[in-house]
């Protein structure tokens, strides 16, 4: 069965991407920022000349496009500073939207001059190539080099002010995860109260979907654990043939660092990386809140009292 083809048990540190994991995406973002900034300058400064060369496009519309491109440049700069998969997907979709929206203008009779048609196609080709480069960068960043072909991983880190020991006590209470995750309606340990290798946690979401997670590495001395999701179950709700994840709590000077990772083999071999990329959007959003509630529990504060400066980064 596909679910039995489990990747080898990684430690959390196997899932730390190499320094160049985001290099392709960073380069594509930088190229897009420079190209968009240059295009905005052309639209704003040369709108009158460009209007004549293009055909019947009014000056005010070109200037409005220039202003819009400046906003797009700001969005790319924001994404470049944070390198979130979700932002990269959004910018790539906007780039592809430009291509889809402008290429048909070439076939509108009397709208563009021959020069305008050529310029429109050249710009669309450049934007399309930038979008493809960003999508390739996303796939490159998600690739699990420790897991082999077809494996993808996502690792997030959240710094907390609670001590590492206090945070581990909360994380290690596996059956209580429902108290911290708003997406879960129930969670419990099926194999007794004491957690060890072989323990099984069952989680249920608000749609009634359930799945089981088996502990394959329980390392309290390292404040780390590894879970294998039982993808072989017929009602497993996620689109993966294999799914392994884990938690690690590391001491820090002003508290602790909580690392959470997933390594998966998507059922779709062609678009599996895109499925994983899309799933990082809710994961990034929810994990920060889950860890924030755990921090509140470790500090004996109300669970919904989350710090405004709680930040997430990729590890």
C-alpha positions in Angstrom: 0.0 0.0 0.0 1.3 3.5 -0.7 1.0 4.5 2.9 3.4 1.7 3.9 6.1 3.2 1.8 7.3 5.5 4.6 10.4 7.6 4.3 13.1 6.9 6.8 12.7 8.5 10.2 14.4 11.9 10.1 15.4 13.9 13.0 14.1 17.5 13.0 17.5 18.7 12.1 17.4 16.7 8.8 14.7 19.1 7.7 16.7 22.3 8.0 17.1 23.4 4.4 20.6 24.2 3.1 21.6 27.8 2.9 20.8 27.9 -0.8 17.2 26.5 -0.6 15.7 29.9 -1.1 18.4 31.2 -3.5 16.3 30.6 -6.7 13.2 32.2 -5.2 15.2 35.2 -3.9 16.9 35.7 -7.3 13.5 35.5 -9.1 12.0 38.0 -6.7 14.9 40.4 -7.1 14.7 40.2 -10.9 10.9 40.8 -10.8 11.3 43.8 -8.5 13.9 45.4 -10.8 11.9 44.7 -13.9 8.6 46.0 -12.3 10.4 49.1 -11.0 11.8 49.9 -14.5 8.4 49.3 -16.1 6.8 51.6 -13.5 9.3 54.4 -14.3 8.7 54.0 -18.1 4.9 54.2 -17.6 5.2 57.3 -15.3 7.9 59.3 -17.0 7.3 58.4 -20.6 3.6 58.0 -20.6 3.0 60.6 -23.3 5.6 59.2 -25.7 4.5 55.6 -25.0 0.9 56.4 -25.6 1.7 57.6 -29.2 3.9 54.6 -29.8 1.4 52.0 -28.5 -1.6 53.3 -30.4 -4.9 54.3 -28.6 -3.9 53.7 -25.0 -4.6 57.0 -23.1 -1.8 58.7 -21.1 -3.8 58.6 -17.8 -4.2 54.8 -18.1 -0.5 54.3 -18.6 0.2 56.6 -15.6 -2.3 54.6 -13.5 -0.5 51.4 -14.5 2.8 53.0 -13.4 1.3 53.8 -9.9 -0.1 50.3 -9.7 3.3 48.8 -10.6 4.9 50.8 -7.8 2.5 49.2 -5.4 3.4 45.8 -6.9 7.1 46.6 -6.3 6.3 47.3 -2.7 4.6 43.9 -2.4 7.6 42.2 -3.9 9.9 44.0 -1.5 7.8 42.9 1.4 7.8 39.3 0.2 11.5 39.4 -0.5 12.2 40.5 3.0 10.2 37.6 4.5 10.4 34.9 1.7 7.0 33.3 2.6 5.7 30.6 0.2 2.3 32.1 0.3 3.5 35.5 -0.8 5.5 33.9 -3.6 2.4 32.1 -4.9 0.4 35.4 -4.8 2.9 37.3 -6.7 3.3 34.5 -9.3 -0.5 34.5 -9.8 -0.5 38.3 -10.3 2.2 37.9 -12.8 0.3 35.3 -14.7 -2.8 37.5 -14.5 -0.8 40.2 -16.3 0.1 37.8 -19.1 -3.5 36.6 -19.4 -4.9 40.1 -19.3 -2.5 41.8 -21.8 -1.8 39.2 -24.5 -5.4 39.2 -25.9 -5.0 43.0 -26.5 -2.8 42.2 -29.5 -5.8 40.8 -31.3 -8.1 43.7 -30.6 -8.4 45.5 -34.0 -7.2 49.0 -34.1 -6.1 49.1 -30.4 -2.3 48.8 -30.8 0.2 49.8 -33.4 2.6 47.0 -34.7 5.2 48.4 -32.4 2.7 48.3 -29.5 1.8 44.7 -30.3 5.4 43.7 -30.2 6.1 45.6 -27.0 3.1 44.0 -25.4 4.2 40.5 -26.3 7.8 41.1 -25.1 6.6 42.4 -21.8 4.2 39.5 -21.4 6.9 37.0 -22.2 9.3 38.6 -19.6 6.6 38.6 -16.9 5.6 35.1 -17.7 9.2 33.9 -17.4 9.5 35.7 -14.0 6.4 33.9 -12.8 7.8 30.5 -13.9 11.1 31.3 -12.2 9.3 32.1 -9.0 7.2 28.9 -9.2 10.4 27.0 -9.8 12.0 28.7 -6.8 9.0 27.6 -4.6 9.5 24.0 -5.7 13.2 24.2 -5.1 12.7 25.6 -1.6 10.1 22.9 -0.7 12.2 19.9 -2.0 13.1 17.5 0.7 16.7 16.6 -0.1 16.9 14.1 2.7 13.8 12.3 1.6 14.6 11.6 -2.0 12.7 12.3 -5.3 9.0 13.2 -4.9 9.4 14.2 -1.2 8.7 17.8 0.0 9.1 19.4 3.4 8.1 22.5 5.2 9.7 23.6 8.5 8.7 26.6 10.6 10.3 28.2 13.6 8.5 30.3 16.3 10.5 32.0 19.1 8.8 32.2 22.5 9.5 33.8 25.8 8.7 30.7 27.9 11.7 28.5 28.8 12.5 25.4 26.7 11.5 23.0 29.6 8.2 24.8 30.1 7.4 24.7 26.4 8.4 21.1 26.1 6.0 20.1 28.9 3.1 21.6 26.9 4.2 20.2 23.6 4.8 16.7 25.1 1.1 16.6 26.3 0.1 15.3 22.8 -3.5 14.6 23.7 -4.1 18.2 24.6 -3.4 19.6 21.1 -7.1 20.4 20.6 -6.8 23.1 23.2 -4.3 25.0 21.1 -5.5 24.3 17.5 -8.7 26.1 16.6 -9.1 23.6 13.7 -9.5 20.6 15.9 -12.6 19.5 17.7 -11.0 16.6 19.5 -7.7 14.9 20.2 -6.7 12.0 22.3 -4.1 9.3 22.9 -5.3 5.8 21.9 -2.5 3.8 23.5 -2.6 4.9 27.2 -1.6 7.9 29.1 2.1 7.6 28.9 3.6 8.8 25.6 6.5 6.7 24.2 7.6 5.2 20.9 4.5 3.5 19.3 2.0 5.8 21.0 -0.9 6.9 18.7 -2.6 10.2 18.7 -6.0 10.7 17.0 -7.1 14.1 15.9 -10.5 15.2 14.6 -11.4 18.4 12.9 -14.7 20.4 12.9 -15.8 18.7 9.7 -15.6 15.3 11.4 -12.5 14.1 9.6 -10.1 12.1 11.7 -6.5 10.9 11.3 -4.0 9.1 13.4 -0.4 10.0 14.2 2.1 7.4 15.5 5.1 8.4 17.6 8.2 7.0 15.9 10.8 8.9 17.9 10.2 10.1 21.4 13.2 12.1 22.7 12.3 14.0 25.8 16.0 14.5 26.7 16.4 16.4 23.4 12.9 18.0 23.6 12.0 16.4 20.3 9.5 14.0 18.8 8.7 12.5 15.4 5.2 11.5 14.2 4.2 9.3 11.3 0.7 10.1 10.0 -1.1 6.8 9.2 -1.8 7.6 5.5 -2.6 4.0 4.9 -6.0 4.4 6.7 -8.8 4.5 4.1 -10.3 7.7 5.4 -7.0 9.6 5.7 -8.1 13.2 4.7 -4.9 14.6 3.3 -3.6 14.2 -0.3 -0.3 12.4 0.7 1.0 8.9 0.3 3.4 9.4 3.2 3.5 12.1 5.8 6.0 12.5 8.7 6.3 15.5 11.0 7.8 16.5 14.3 8.4 19.1 17.0 11.7 20.3 18.6 12.0 22.8 21.4 15.4 24.5 21.5 16.7 26.7 24.3 17.4 30.4 23.5 18.9 33.3 25.3 15.4 35.0 25.8 13.3 31.9 26.0 13.0 29.0 23.4 12.7 28.2 19.7 9.9 25.9 18.6 10.5 24.1 15.3 7.7 22.2 13.6 8.2 20.3 10.4 6.5 18.1 7.9 7.9 15.8 5.2 5.4 14.4 2.7 5.1 12.5 -0.5 2.1 13.9 -2.4 -0.2 11.5 -4.3 0.1 13.7 -7.4 3.7 13.4 -8.7 3.2 16.2 -11.2 1.7 18.9 -9.0 2.6 17.6 -5.6 4.9 20.5 -4.9 2.1 22.9 -5.7 -0.3 21.1 -3.3 2.4 21.4 -0.6 2.9 25.1 -1.4 -0.8 25.8 -1.1 -0.9 24.0 2.2 1.9 26.1 3.7 -0.5 29.1 3.6 -2.9 27.8 6.3 0.0 26.0 8.1 2.0 29.2 8.5 -1.1 31.1 9.7 -2.3 28.4 12.1 1.1 27.3 13.6 1.9 30.7 14.8 -1.4 30.8 16.8 -1.0 27.2 18.0 2.5 27.9 19.4 1.3 31.2 20.8 -1.4 29.5 22.8 1.1 26.9 24.0 3.4 29.7 25.1 0.5 31.2 27.1 -0.1 27.8 28.7 3.6 27.5 29.6 3.4 31.0 31.2 0.1 30.3 33.0 -1.7 33.0 31.0 -5.1 32.8 29.2 -4.7 30.8 26.0 -6.1 33.5 23.8 -3.7 36.1 25.1 -1.2 36.0 22.2 1.8 38.3 21.9 1.4 40.8 19.1 5.1 40.4 18.2 4.9 36.6 17.8 6.8 35.9 14.6 7.3 32.9 12.3 10.3 32.1 10.1 11.4 29.1 8.1 13.9 26.8 9.5 
